[in-house]
């Protein structure tokens, strides 16, 4: 096929046309990252359940949680009280990016900020993604805080049979936004999507749906999940880890439908789960000279 362009008075129009053509070749990318607590690994899987690399990161110290932001993974090591930083390709950036924690259990990332629950110290700490301590005791007074999620300017923290809401600066909005009850026993994980909260009730093997204002929508939206621990949301899909034998990750819809209750298996004890965003990426690099100007596209890659 021959492409024809009208006579141009400047390079800028041609640049715009060229870049549109280049970036139209971009393809979506989306992966699921899961910690294997007993196996000491983070595995990578496709959102449809294929194993990409079951041991993407190895040699971890009982990893509880994993969070993903851009091309980086942040992993909580429960045994040695650290947060490690890796690329999404599994390359170590800093095995102990953050040190001195008690038992880090949950991680949430927003922009250049990391929020970490410390189950042993009963706190939520705030750090930068480069490892600087902003406030190690941003929020205190919890009894064994577990899962954490962030959306906009709000943090949602699972603690002592409830989910509390706080600002990202540490102010309390409502420390019992979602109150404990028969349908919220042993809560371990929380995920947020828009105005919806999805909360794991480990003791009742279920997932409940609430609004971000704390109003129950369906406290037993999904039931029958054996020993659930971690939860992540991507679009209309929920991914939930199950401490079965062997462990597995199930996929459900945010409306409560079951896509696949055992989407893929994980070596031993899967705890944390995180989803890489489906961000379009260009497929290559091309240098083009136009009237003394040089244009470069960013390199992109898609793992098949």
Sine and cosine of phi, psi and omega as CSV:
sin_phi,cos_phi,sin_psi,cos_psi,sin_omega,cos_omega
0.00,0.00,0.74,-0.67,0.01,-1.00
-0.99,-0.12,0.76,-0.65,0.07,-1.00
-0.99,-0.14,0.76,-0.65,0.01,-1.00
-0.89,-0.46,0.68,-0.73,0.00,-1.00
-0.85,-0.53,0.58,-0.82,0.09,-1.00
-0.93,0.36,0.31,-0.95,0.04,-1.00
-0.88,0.47,0.75,-0.66,-0.10,-0.99
-0.94,-0.33,0.63,-0.77,0.03,-1.00
-1.00,0.07,-0.30,0.95,-0.01,-1.00
-0.50,-0.87,0.25,-0.97,-0.06,-1.00
-0.97,0.23,-0.36,0.93,-0.16,-0.99
-0.89,0.46,-0.62,0.78,0.00,-1.00
-0.91,0.42,-0.70,0.72,0.01,-1.00
-0.88,0.47,-0.63,0.78,0.03,-1.00
-0.85,0.52,-0.72,0.70,-0.03,-1.00
-0.88,0.47,-0.71,0.71,-0.01,-1.00
-0.90,0.44,-0.66,0.75,-0.04,-1.00
-0.91,0.41,-0.69,0.72,-0.04,-1.00
-0.92,0.39,-0.57,0.82,0.08,-1.00
-0.87,0.49,-0.68,0.73,-0.01,-1.00
-0.91,0.43,-0.66,0.76,-0.03,-1.00
-0.91,0.41,-0.76,0.65,-0.09,-1.00
-0.97,0.26,-0.18,0.98,0.08,-1.00
-0.94,0.33,-0.24,0.97,0.05,-1.00
-1.00,0.09,-0.01,1.00,-0.04,-1.00
-0.92,0.38,0.52,-0.85,0.00,-1.00
-0.79,-0.61,0.41,-0.91,-0.06,-1.00
-0.97,0.24,0.42,-0.91,-0.03,-1.00
-0.67,-0.75,0.76,-0.65,0.04,-1.00
-0.40,-0.92,0.84,-0.55,0.00,-1.00
-0.77,-0.64,0.34,-0.94,0.05,-1.00
-0.93,-0.37,0.80,-0.60,0.03,-1.00
-0.93,-0.38,0.76,-0.65,-0.10,-1.00
-0.74,-0.68,0.72,-0.69,0.09,-1.00
-1.00,0.07,0.65,-0.76,0.14,-0.99
-0.96,-0.30,0.97,-0.23,-0.14,-0.99
-0.85,0.52,-0.77,0.64,-0.05,-1.00
-0.98,0.21,-0.55,0.84,-0.02,-1.00
-0.98,0.19,-0.26,0.96,0.04,-1.00
0.93,0.37,0.61,0.79,-0.05,-1.00
-0.72,-0.70,0.26,-0.97,0.28,-0.96
-0.87,-0.49,0.81,-0.58,0.02,-1.00
-0.97,-0.26,0.40,-0.92,0.00,-1.00
-0.86,-0.51,0.73,-0.68,-0.06,-1.00
-0.66,-0.75,0.35,-0.94,0.08,-1.00
-0.99,0.11,0.31,-0.95,0.00,-1.00
-0.94,0.35,-0.19,0.98,0.07,-1.00
-0.98,-0.18,0.03,1.00,0.15,-0.99
0.96,-0.29,-0.05,1.00,0.01,-1.00
-0.97,0.26,0.60,-0.80,0.07,-1.00
-0.99,0.16,0.84,-0.54,0.07,-1.00
-1.00,-0.05,-0.77,0.64,0.07,-1.00
-0.35,-0.94,0.97,-0.25,-0.07,-1.00
-0.93,0.36,-0.31,0.95,0.03,-1.00
-0.79,-0.62,0.82,0.58,-0.01,-1.00
-0.85,0.53,-0.69,0.72,0.07,-1.00
-0.82,-0.58,0.76,-0.65,-0.06,-1.00
-0.84,-0.54,0.20,-0.98,0.11,-0.99
0.96,0.29,0.44,0.90,0.00,-1.00
-1.00,0.10,0.29,-0.96,-0.06,-1.00
-0.97,-0.25,0.99,0.13,-0.01,-1.00
0.79,0.62,0.94,0.35,-0.04,-1.00
-0.94,0.33,0.83,-0.55,0.02,-1.00
-1.00,0.05,-0.77,0.63,-0.18,-0.98
-0.73,-0.68,0.36,-0.93,0.08,-1.00
-0.63,-0.78,0.63,-0.78,0.08,-1.00
-0.75,-0.67,0.51,-0.86,-0.01,-1.00
-0.81,-0.58,0.65,-0.76,0.07,-1.00
-0.54,-0.84,0.90,-0.43,-0.04,-1.00
0.87,0.49,-0.84,-0.55,-0.04,-1.00
-0.98,-0.21,0.35,0.94,-0.03,-1.00
-0.82,-0.58,0.54,-0.84,0.11,-0.99
-0.91,-0.41,0.60,-0.80,0.06,-1.00
-0.84,-0.54,0.82,-0.58,-0.14,-0.99
-0.84,-0.54,0.77,-0.64,0.04,-1.00
-1.00,0.01,0.84,-0.55,0.05,-1.00
-0.97,-0.22,0.95,-0.32,-0.11,-0.99
-0.92,0.38,-0.57,0.82,-0.15,-0.99
-0.97,0.26,-0.58,0.81,-0.04,-1.00
-0.92,-0.38,0.14,0.99,0.12,-0.99
0.90,0.43,0.69,0.73,-0.01,-1.00
-0.78,-0.63,0.30,-0.95,0.21,-0.98
-0.89,-0.45,0.83,-0.55,0.03,-1.00
-0.98,-0.20,0.46,-0.89,0.01,-1.00
-0.86,-0.51,0.74,-0.68,-0.03,-1.00
-0.64,-0.77,0.31,-0.95,0.16,-0.99
-0.99,0.14,0.27,-0.96,0.03,-1.00
-0.94,0.33,-0.10,0.99,0.14,-0.99
-1.00,-0.03,0.00,1.00,0.04,-1.00
1.00,-0.03,0.11,0.99,-0.01,-1.00
-0.99,0.17,0.76,-0.65,-0.01,-1.00
-0.94,0.33,0.80,-0.60,0.11,-0.99
-0.99,-0.14,-0.77,0.63,0.05,-1.00
-0.39,-0.92,0.95,-0.32,-0.07,-1.00
-0.89,0.46,-0.47,0.88,0.01,-1.00
-0.77,-0.64,0.89,0.45,0.00,-1.00
-0.85,0.53,-0.68,0.73,0.05,-1.00
-0.83,-0.56,0.76,-0.65,-0.05,-1.00
-0.86,-0.51,0.13,-0.99,0.16,-0.99
0.98,0.19,0.25,0.97,0.05,-1.00
-0.99,0.11,0.33,-0.94,0.06,-1.00
-0.98,0.18,-0.99,0.11,0.10,-1.00
-0.76,-0.64,1.00,-0.01,0.03,-1.00
-0.93,0.38,0.77,-0.64,-0.09,-1.00
-0.89,-0.46,-0.69,0.73,-0.06,-1.00
-0.82,-0.57,0.55,-0.84,0.04,-1.00
-0.75,-0.67,0.67,-0.74,0.16,-0.99
-0.72,-0.70,0.62,-0.79,-0.03,-1.00
-0.81,-0.58,0.68,-0.74,0.03,-1.00
-0.61,-0.79,0.93,-0.37,-0.05,-1.00
0.88,0.47,-0.85,-0.53,0.01,-1.00
-0.98,-0.18,0.29,0.96,-0.03,-1.00
-0.92,-0.39,0.66,-0.75,0.11,-0.99
-0.92,-0.40,0.69,-0.72,0.07,-1.00
-0.88,-0.48,0.79,-0.62,-0.12,-0.99
-0.79,-0.62,0.79,-0.62,0.14,-0.99
-1.00,0.07,0.69,-0.72,0.05,-1.00
-0.92,-0.39,0.97,-0.25,-0.07,-1.00
-0.88,0.47,-0.59,0.81,-0.05,-1.00
-0.97,0.23,-0.71,0.70,-0.06,-1.00
-0.99,0.11,-0.25,0.97,0.01,-1.00
0.95,0.31,0.61,0.80,-0.08,-1.00
-0.73,-0.68,0.24,-0.97,0.27,-0.96
-0.89,-0.46,0.83,-0.56,0.03,-1.00
-0.96,-0.29,0.43,-0.90,0.01,-1.00
-0.87,-0.50,0.77,-0.64,-0.06,-1.00
-0.67,-0.75,0.26,-0.96,0.10,-0.99
-1.00,-0.01,0.33,-0.94,0.01,-1.00
-0.95,0.33,-0.13,0.99,0.11,-0.99
-0.99,-0.12,0.02,1.00,0.11,-0.99
0.98,-0.20,-0.03,1.00,0.01,-1.00
-0.96,0.29,0.61,-0.79,0.06,-1.00
-1.00,0.09,0.87,-0.50,0.06,-1.00
-1.00,-0.02,-0.76,0.65,0.07,-1.00
-0.33,-0.94,0.98,-0.21,-0.05,-1.00
-0.92,0.38,-0.31,0.95,0.02,-1.00
-0.82,-0.58,0.81,0.59,-0.02,-1.00
-0.85,0.53,-0.71,0.70,0.06,-1.00
-0.74,-0.67,0.73,-0.69,-0.06,-1.00
-0.80,-0.60,0.06,-1.00,0.11,-0.99
1.00,0.06,0.21,0.98,0.03,-1.00
-0.99,0.15,0.40,-0.92,0.24,-0.97
-0.96,-0.28,0.97,-0.26,0.02,-1.00
0.77,0.64,0.92,0.38,0.08,-1.00
-0.92,0.39,0.63,-0.77,-0.09,-1.00
-0.88,-0.48,-0.96,-0.27,-0.07,-1.00
-0.92,0.39,0.44,-0.90,0.01,-1.00
-0.56,-0.83,0.57,-0.82,0.06,-1.00
-0.64,-0.77,0.46,-0.89,0.00,-1.00
-0.75,-0.66,0.64,-0.77,0.05,-1.00
-0.48,-0.87,0.85,-0.53,-0.04,-1.00
0.88,0.48,-0.83,-0.56,0.00,-1.00
-0.98,-0.20,0.30,0.95,-0.08,-1.00
-0.86,-0.51,0.62,-0.78,0.13,-0.99
-0.95,-0.32,0.64,-0.77,0.07,-1.00
-0.87,-0.50,0.86,-0.50,-0.15,-0.99
-0.85,-0.53,0.78,-0.63,0.07,-1.00
-0.99,0.10,0.79,-0.61,0.01,-1.00
-0.35,-0.94,0.69,-0.72,0.18,-0.98
0.67,0.74,0.80,0.61,0.06,-1.00
0.96,0.27,0.37,0.93,-0.02,-1.00
-0.48,-0.88,0.16,-0.99,0.16,-0.99
-0.84,-0.55,0.84,-0.55,0.02,-1.00
-0.98,-0.21,0.42,-0.91,0.04,-1.00
-0.88,-0.47,0.70,-0.72,-0.07,-1.00
-0.60,-0.80,0.36,-0.93,0.11,-0.99
-0.99,0.17,0.29,-0.96,0.03,-1.00
-0.95,0.32,-0.10,0.99,0.10,-0.99
-0.99,-0.16,0.01,1.00,0.10,-0.99
0.98,-0.18,-0.03,1.00,0.02,-1.00
-0.97,0.24,0.59,-0.80,0.00,-1.00
-0.99,0.17,0.80,-0.60,0.13,-0.99
-1.00,-0.04,-0.79,0.61,0.06,-1.00
-0.28,-0.96,0.95,-0.32,-0.09,-1.00
-0.96,0.28,-0.19,0.98,0.13,-0.99
-0.78,-0.63,0.83,0.56,0.01,-1.00
-0.84,0.54,-0.74,0.67,0.14,-0.99
-0.93,-0.37,0.91,-0.41,-0.07,-1.00
-0.99,0.12,0.47,-0.88,0.08,-1.00
-0.92,0.38,0.36,-0.93,0.01,-1.00
-0.02,-1.00,-0.14,-0.99,-0.07,-1.00
-0.88,0.47,-0.45,0.90,-0.01,-1.00
-0.99,-0.12,0.05,1.00,0.04,-1.00
-0.71,-0.70,0.95,0.31,0.01,-1.00
-0.94,-0.35,0.76,-0.65,-0.01,-1.00
0.87,0.49,0.76,0.65,0.01,-1.00
-0.92,0.39,0.67,-0.74,-0.04,-1.00
-0.82,-0.57,-0.55,0.84,-0.10,-0.99
-0.70,-0.72,0.41,-0.91,0.03,-1.00
-0.58,-0.81,0.60,-0.80,0.09,-1.00
-0.70,-0.71,0.52,-0.86,-0.03,-1.00
-0.81,-0.59,0.65,-0.76,0.05,-1.00
-0.59,-0.81,0.94,-0.33,-0.04,-1.00
0.88,0.47,-0.86,-0.51,0.00,-1.00
-0.98,-0.18,0.31,0.95,-0.04,-1.00
-0.90,-0.43,0.63,-0.77,0.14,-0.99
-0.92,-0.40,0.69,-0.72,0.09,-1.00
-0.88,-0.47,0.85,-0.53,-0.16,-0.99
-0.84,-0.55,0.75,-0.66,0.06,-1.00
-0.99,0.14,0.75,-0.66,0.19,-0.98
-0.94,-0.35,0.99,-0.13,-0.11,-0.99
-0.90,0.44,-0.62,0.79,-0.07,-1.00
-0.94,0.35,-0.43,0.90,0.01,-1.00
-0.95,-0.31,0.12,0.99,0.05,-1.00
0.81,0.58,0.72,0.70,-0.09,-1.00
-0.61,-0.79,0.23,-0.97,0.10,-0.99
-0.87,-0.50,0.78,-0.63,0.04,-1.00
-0.95,-0.30,0.48,-0.88,0.06,-1.00
-0.92,-0.39,0.72,-0.69,0.01,-1.00
-0.65,-0.76,0.32,-0.95,0.13,-0.99
-0.99,0.11,0.28,-0.96,0.05,-1.00
-0.94,0.35,-0.09,1.00,0.13,-0.99
-1.00,-0.07,0.01,1.00,0.05,-1.00
1.00,-0.04,0.09,1.00,-0.02,-1.00
-0.99,0.17,0.80,-0.60,0.04,-1.00
-0.91,0.41,0.75,-0.66,0.10,-1.00
-0.98,-0.22,-0.79,0.62,0.09,-1.00
-0.41,-0.91,0.99,-0.13,-0.05,-1.00
-0.90,0.45,-0.29,0.96,0.07,-1.00
-0.80,-0.59,0.80,0.59,-0.02,-1.00
-0.84,0.55,-0.70,0.72,0.03,-1.00
-0.76,-0.65,0.72,-0.69,-0.02,-1.00
-0.73,-0.68,0.18,-0.98,0.06,-1.00
0.99,0.15,0.32,0.95,0.05,-1.00
-1.00,-0.04,0.84,-0.53,-0.08,-1.00
-0.96,0.29,0.89,-0.46,0.12,-0.99
0.74,0.67,0.87,0.50,-0.01,-1.00
-0.96,0.29,0.55,-0.83,0.00,-1.00
-0.78,-0.62,-0.81,0.59,-0.09,-1.00
-0.93,-0.36,0.47,-0.88,-0.02,-1.00
-0.57,-0.82,0.62,-0.78,0.07,-1.00
-0.61,-0.79,0.52,-0.86,-0.02,-1.00
-0.85,-0.53,0.65,-0.76,0.06,-1.00
-0.60,-0.80,0.95,-0.33,-0.05,-1.00
0.89,0.45,-0.85,-0.53,0.01,-1.00
-0.99,-0.14,0.24,0.97,-0.07,-1.00
-0.90,-0.44,0.61,-0.79,0.12,-0.99
-0.91,-0.41,0.68,-0.73,0.07,-1.00
-0.88,-0.47,0.79,-0.61,-0.13,-0.99
-0.77,-0.64,0.77,-0.64,0.05,-1.00
-1.00,0.09,0.56,-0.83,-0.01,-1.00
-0.76,-0.66,0.80,-0.60,0.02,-1.00
-1.00,0.08,0.91,0.41,0.06,-1.00
-1.00,-0.08,-0.31,-0.95,0.04,-1.00
-0.68,-0.73,0.99,-0.14,0.01,1.00
-0.97,0.22,0.20,-0.98,0.03,-1.00
-0.95,0.32,0.34,-0.94,0.02,-1.00
-0.46,-0.89,0.18,-0.98,0.10,-0.99
-0.87,-0.49,0.78,-0.63,0.04,-1.00
-0.97,-0.23,0.42,-0.91,0.00,-1.00
-0.86,-0.52,0.76,-0.65,-0.05,-1.00
-0.68,-0.73,0.22,-0.98,0.08,-1.00
-1.00,-0.10,0.37,-0.93,0.01,-1.00
-0.94,0.34,-0.17,0.98,0.08,-1.00
-1.00,-0.09,0.04,1.00,0.08,-1.00
0.98,-0.20,-0.01,1.00,0.02,-1.00
-0.97,0.23,0.44,-0.90,0.03,-1.00
-0.98,-0.18,0.89,-0.45,0.08,-1.00
-1.00,0.09,-0.79,0.61,0.07,-1.00
-0.35,-0.94,0.94,-0.35,-0.08,-1.00
-0.93,0.37,-0.29,0.96,0.07,-1.00
-0.68,-0.73,0.94,0.35,-0.09,-1.00
-0.84,0.54,-0.70,0.71,0.12,-0.99
-0.42,-0.91,0.43,-0.90,-0.01,-1.00
-1.00,-0.07,0.42,-0.91,0.01,-1.00
-0.79,-0.62,0.64,-0.77,-0.12,-0.99
-0.55,0.83,-0.89,0.46,-0.08,-1.00
-0.73,-0.68,-0.98,0.19,-0.10,-0.99
-0.84,-0.54,1.00,-0.09,0.05,-1.00
-0.98,0.21,0.78,-0.63,0.02,-1.00
-0.92,-0.40,-0.96,0.29,-0.08,-1.00
-1.00,0.07,0.48,-0.88,0.04,-1.00
-0.58,-0.81,0.64,-0.77,0.03,-1.00
-0.59,-0.80,0.50,-0.87,-0.04,-1.00
-0.89,-0.46,0.80,-0.60,0.13,-0.99
-0.96,0.28,0.68,-0.73,-0.04,-1.00
-0.92,0.40,0.53,-0.85,0.04,-1.00
-0.99,0.15,0.96,0.29,-0.04,-1.00
-1.00,-0.09,0.81,-0.58,0.04,-1.00
-0.87,0.50,0.65,-0.76,0.01,-1.00
-0.76,-0.65,0.63,-0.78,0.07,-1.00
-0.92,0.38,0.39,-0.92,-0.13,-0.99
-0.99,-0.15,-0.04,1.00,0.00,-1.00
-0.17,-0.99,-0.09,-1.00,0.01,-1.00
-0.87,-0.49,0.68,-0.73,0.02,-1.00
-0.61,-0.79,0.76,-0.65,0.06,-1.00
-0.97,-0.22,0.75,-0.66,-0.04,-1.00
-0.72,-0.69,0.77,-0.64,0.06,-1.00
-0.99,-0.14,0.80,-0.60,-0.01,-1.00
-0.73,-0.68,0.95,-0.30,0.09,-1.00
0.79,0.61,0.69,0.73,0.01,-1.00
1.00,0.04,-0.09,1.00,0.03,-1.00
-0.98,-0.19,0.51,-0.86,0.07,-1.00
-0.85,-0.52,0.79,-0.61,-0.01,-1.00
-0.94,-0.34,0.63,-0.78,0.04,-1.00
-0.73,-0.69,0.74,-0.67,0.12,-0.99
-1.00,-0.03,0.36,-0.93,0.07,-1.00
-0.97,0.24,0.56,-0.83,0.06,-1.00
-0.96,0.29,0.68,-0.74,0.08,-1.00
-0.74,-0.67,0.32,-0.95,-0.06,-1.00
-0.52,-0.85,0.56,-0.83,0.06,-1.00
-0.81,-0.58,0.82,-0.57,0.06,-1.00
-0.99,0.13,0.82,-0.57,-0.04,-1.00
-1.00,-0.05,0.00,0.00,0.00,0.00
